[in-house]
Amino acid sequence: MAGIIPFVDLVAQYKSIAGEVDRAFHEVTASAQYILGARVERFEEEFAAFVGVDHAVGVGSGLDALRLGLLALEVGRGDEVILPANTYIATALAVSEVGADVVLVDCDPETYNIDPAAVASALRSRTRALLPVHFTGQAAEMRPLLELAASNSVEVVEDAAQAHGALYEGRPCGSLGKVACFSFYPGKNLGAYGDGGMVTTSDPVVVERTRRLRNYGERAKYDHVVKGVNSRLDGLQAAFLSVKLPHLASWNEARLRHADMYTVELEGVGDLGLQKRSPSSTHVYHLFVVETAERDALRDSLAERGIQTGIHYPIPIHLQEAYSDLRLGPGAFPHAERLAHETLSLPMYPELTEEQIRRVTDAIREFFASGRPR
């Protein structure tokens, strides 16, 4: 059997920039600025400029970015936050951790992003924020969401954990809401070599609150004005991310080329469906997702051929035991539930080769041609 095709190959990416990464490591260790410091400030400035906002605040993870972003907007007990049912549980956990109530809505069945019509129906007097997720690397339909937010006096917080570099109507994801939140988990389009996250905003009040909250609520050393937490992007991760950021555009372009090749090669194959590209958004393909009623059998077949895949996400939030308090059973969000049962994420990373893509698509075609039972 030919070699394994990994779902994500972080080693290949490191090898392509090893010299730059190693120099950054030695610069930080020589300075001994491991917590916050100059390298964090530098990356915050670089990332804010990249996103097109005035401020960026480095924090410990994507979940913390969401949590601290909501806290900086003073979202809390008694408030409701609307978010999609088909997202990673961190989006909901952030809402729960600040004491607000999670209100789930279904997604668009073709783009997989939050359905603005469903959001409009879910708005209530206690709604304090909308939390759209730019799912798989393309922007949610933000114009109607921003209009809903403005007309109902609620905030918009973007979950941009999968959308580093994506544009909505020419504007970067991360610059569309009052606050946006990014993850730098290693497998992201812009990933660290550990955990990390970022809050972006152009609001001076929000940025000041976020900076205090991430660092024990400090206004100055030993002067604590709010009950904060310890969630700080460290100097090493900031330095590594500074190295990677100039490469992100070319890496995203490579992902798009791979997606185009997948799309051409898989056209008309079996009952396989593909995520629809939104005309209002670019797509940076954090994930390349296909859908089929034979998802599990297809995944097993690909695994037998040494092809790794992923499922995002097999259990929707409302069916997770952790959110049994929502009292929402099967059928509550049919589109999200269908995607949970039928979608499969194929290998996707910048260093993927055409030969590897052909191996994947040939294996998929052969699976459907074999007439395997459903």
N, C-alpha and C positions, 0 to 999 in steps of 0.2 A: 504494500500500500504506500502511496505517496505520503509525504510528510503531513503533519497536522496543520490545518489552517485554523489559527486561533481566532476567537471572536474579537479580541483586541490584542495587539502586540505592542506592549509598552517597551520592551527591550529594543525593538527595531527603532522606535522613535529616539530612545536614549542614544543609541549608537550614532544616529545622524547628527547629534548635537553634543556629543560627549565632551569635546574639548571645552566648549562654552560652559557647560554645566559644571565640569570639574573646576574650572577657574572661578566660577561663582562660589562654589563650595569653599575653596581655599580663601577667597576674599572675606567671606563671612566669618570663618573660623579664625582668621588672623585678626579681625576686628573684635571678636567675641561679643558682637551685638546680636544675641540670639532671640531676644524677646522685643518686639517692636523695633525701634531704632531706624537708622537712615535707610536701610534697604527696604524696609516696609513702607516708609514714607515715599520713597522713590517709586515703588511699584504702584502704590495707591494713586500717585499723580499720573503715571503712565496709563493705568487702567481707566481712570476717570476720563482722560483725553481720548482713549480708544472708544469708550462708550458714548462720549459726547455729553458728559455731565460735569458739574463743578466739583463734585466730591466723591471719593470712594474710601470706604473704611474696611480694612482687612480684619477678618474674624476667623474663628477656629474651624468652621465648617459651613456647608450650605444650610444645614438646619439652623445653626446659630444665626446666619445671615437673615433668614426668615423670621426667626424669633425676635432678634434684636430690632429688625426693621419694623415689625409690628409694635413692639414696645416703644420704639421711638415715636410712633404715631399715636401712642397712648391707647392702643387697642387693648381691651381687657375684659374683665368680668362683666357680663350683661350684654356684651356686643356679639354680633354674628358676623362671620366672614364666609363669603361664598367662594367655593373652589370646585374644580372638576373631580368627579369620582375616579377617573382614570389617570391617576398620578401616583408617584411614589409616596409612601406614607408620611415622609418627612414634611410634606406640604401641610398635611392635616395636623401632625404633631406640633408644629410651630404654633398653630392657632390654639390648640389645646393647652400648650405650655404657658401661654400668656393669659389663660383663663377665659378666653372667648369660646363661643360655640361654633362648631363646624357645620356649615350648610353645604351639602353636596348637590351638584347638578350634573346632567349628562353632557356628553361631548357630541360634536359633529361626527357622523359615522364615516365621513370620507377624509377629512383632514385630521381627525382625532383630537382636535383642540376644543376647548370649552365652547359650548353653544350659547351665543349671546341671548337668544330667545329664551333659553332655559334660565339664564341669569336674570333676565327681566321678570320672569314669573316668580323667581325666588326672593326678590327684593322685599324687605319688610321694614318696619319702623326701627328695628334693632340692628339692621345691616349697617356695619361700620366700614367694611372694606371688601373689595373684590380682589381675588387672588388668582388671576389667570396664570396658567403654566404654558410656556412655549414648548410644546411637547415634541420630542424627537429632534428638534433643531429648527423648526419653523415657527414663526410668531403666531400667537393667537390673534383672532380678528379683533384688533384693539380699538378701532374707531368706534364701533357701537358700544363697546365696553366703557370707553372714556366718556362717551356721551351719556350713558346711563349713570355713570358715577357723578358727573357734573350736575345732572338734573336731579339727582337724589342726595347730593351732599355727602358722598362716601368717597373714601380713598381707593386708589388702585395701587396694589403692590404686585410687581411682576416676579414670578418665579422663573428666572432665566437660567436655571442650572444646566439646561441642555442646549442653550442658544447663544454661546459665545460667538459673536460676529454676525449673527443673523440681523436682517433689516426688515422693518415693517414700513411700507410706503416710503422707503429711503431713509428711515430713521433707525438707529441701532436699538435692538432690544437692550433694555437696561436704562433707556432714557425716556420711556413712554409714560410710566406711572410716577407717582410722587416718590416712590421707593422701588428699587429693584434688588434682587438677591441672586447671587451667583454661587455655585459650588466649584471648587477646584479639586474635587475627588480625582484620583489619578487617571481614571478612564475617560474623563470629560475631554471635550475638544481642546480646552486649555486646562491641563491637569498638573497638579503638584506631584511631589514625591512623598506625599503624606496627605493629611487632610488640610482643608482651608476653605475659606469663603470670603465673599465681598458684598457689602451693601453699597449701592450707588444711589445718589440723589443730587439734586441741585438746591435743595432746601437747607439753609444754614442752621435752622433749629433742629431739624432731623439729624444732620451730620454731627452736631455738638452732642445731642443726646446719645447717639449711637457710640461715639467715641468714649463717652463716660461709661455707658452700660457695659461695654466690652472689657473694661479695665477696672472692675470692682466699684464702679460708680465714682471714680476719683475725679475731682476738679483739679487738684494738685496732690502731690504725694502725701499720703495719710490724711487727706481732706476728702471725705466721701459724702457726696451730696444726695446720691440715690442708692438704692440697693441694687448694685450691679452684679456682674458675673465675671468669670475669668474665661474670655474667649478672644484670644489675640492671634492674628496671623504671625508666625514666627519668621525671623530674619532669613533662615535658610530657604524656607518655602517661597518667600517673597523674591529672593534672589533667583531661584530656579524659574519662577514664573516670569520674571523680567527677561530671562534668557529666551523663554518660549514665546512670549507675546509677539515679537516681530515675525515669527514663523507662522503665526496662526492663520493669516490670510491665505498663504500658499497651502497649508494643511487643509483648510476648508475647501479650497478649490479642488484639491485632490479628492476629497470626499465627494464633492459634487460630480466629478468625472466618474468616480466609481459608481455612484448612484445612477448616472445616465447609462452606464454600461449594463448594470443590473436590469434597468428598466427595459432596454432594448432586448436583452437576451431572454427576459422572462415574459415578454409580451405574448399573450395568448396561450400560456402554459396552463393546462388543467383548469381547475377552478380557482387558481391563485389570483388574489387581489393585491393591489398596491395602494399605499397611502397617496391621496391626492395632494398635489402641490397647490398651495394657495396663490392666487394671482397677486395678492397684496404683500406677500412676504418672500424673501429669499429663503433658502433652506440650506443649513450647514450640516445636515445629516449626522448629528450625533448618533442616530440610529437609522438603519435602513430596514424598514418593517414590511413584511408580507403577511397576508392573511389567507387562511384556508381552514375549512372544517376538518381537514385531516392534519392539523398542526402537529399533534403529538407524534403521529406516525411518521410525518415528514422529518421532524426533529430527530427521531430515533434513527431513521435511514441516513440522514446526514452524519450523525455521530458515528455510525458504522463505517463511514467513508473518511473519517478523520476530520470532519468539518464541525467546528464548535459554533453554537448559536446561543441566543439568549431569549428570555421571555420577559416582556415589560408590559404589564405586570400580571401575574397569574390569578391574584385575588384582589378584586377592587376594594377600596377602602371600606365601603359600607358592609362588606361581607367578612372583614377582618374581625377576629375575636376582640381585639383592642377597641373596636368601635361598635360593639354590640349594643352600647347604650343609645345609639342612634335609632335602634329598632327599625331598621330597613332591611328587608329580606330580598331574596332573589326576585328579579323583575323590576326593582325600583329604578334601575338605570340600564335599560336594555342594550344601548350601544356600548357602554363601558363594559358590560358583562360579556357581550359578544367578542369584543377585542381581547378580553382576558382569556377567553377560550380559544381564539382563532389566530392571534397574531404571533409572529416569530421574527426575531431580529437576526439578520444575517451578518456575517463578518463585515466590519466596517472600521477602517482606520487608514490614515493617509498613506502608509507604506504598503498597503495591499497591492498586489500585482494583477495585471490582466490575466495571467495564467491562473492565478488563484480564483479570480472571479469566474472564469470559465469552468473551473473545476466545480465550483458551487452551483452555477446555473446548469451545467450538464447533469449534475447529480439530481437537481430538482426536476429537470425534464424527464430523466430516466425514472424517477419515482412515480410521476404521474402516468408515464407511458406503461408502467408495469401493471397497471390495473389493480393496485393493492386495494383490499376492501376498506371501506370507511370505518 
